[in-house]
């Protein structure tokens, strides 16, 4: 759903220690080779995410049992994979995005594998694989654009830019996520860095009074937003399509800013020394197949990496695309996050 400041392993190792011991597999070798264990995040593995359908379909297609382990946010899934790299428990880590990719590659937790169908350039956009570092250490399964989502039933006007978010009218009106534990949180940090550059600290000083809260993960923050606790929330340009698709409700809208937006590409990777490497590769082949990718738009609410089918109508009406896509140096995310945390006193 992901260090200097960005991944402080000391701060999370104690929290994970008991969990890692309790989660070590007690299955026999034969049983384990019939199971594929994937570390991922809550909104992917949860009841309303793509997880349940993927588990069922993967079993039907391959005979393998798919065990999606909810680690919280994607940053936490990544942290867990790193903590276990000398005693690997999972086969695949899913949710490492283009912001996390430089860290994952540097840590050396991944093994290159190029899934079947990845060479089909008609269906699969290879530029997204390149944004994850290339060499098939990570394979994209979806992508989207970070955006501010606005509640049209609120009493404040819709902001028209990142700069507008610093206006006094939005005091305590914005829900963000922590960039140290959340990929949307890191996405917003990178977005502001792409726009403000060396003035990043000044921007966040101006923004600080308007932040209602900074949650640890997307699910918590989005839940607060849907409950009406604030009229503005960082999410994805596709998020309001859910409300249109399932609630016939256009209350929430994606705000497209002239400054431009940054893209998130989410990927999965084969863990080095995975206990079930054969099963892991079968899962990776499966995840970019049309059968699996068709599940994502109405459960994951992101654009599928495989373009071999039409998107739902709700994407056309409620998921506007940015007119400008910004570039930035993801290898400097540590510096961006440190600057922001210093301003916020966290």
Secondary structure, DSSP 8 states (H G I E B T S, - for coil): ----SS--HHHHHHHHHHHHHHTS--S-HHHHTTEEEEEE-HHHHSTTSSHHHHHHHHHHHHS-EEEEEE-SSHHHHHHHHHHTTTS---SEEEEEETTTHHHHHHHT-EE----TTTT-TTTB-HHHHHHTTSTTSSEEEEEEEEEEEEETTSSS----STGGGGSGGGTT-EEEE-TTT-HHHHHHHHHHHHHHGGGHHHHHHHHGGGEEEEESSHHHHHHHHHTTS-SEEEEETTHHHHHHHHH----EEEE--TT-B-EEEEEEEEETT-TTHHHHHHHHHHHTSHHHHHHHTTTT-SEESB-SS---HHHHHH----S-B----GGGHHHHHHHHHHHHT-
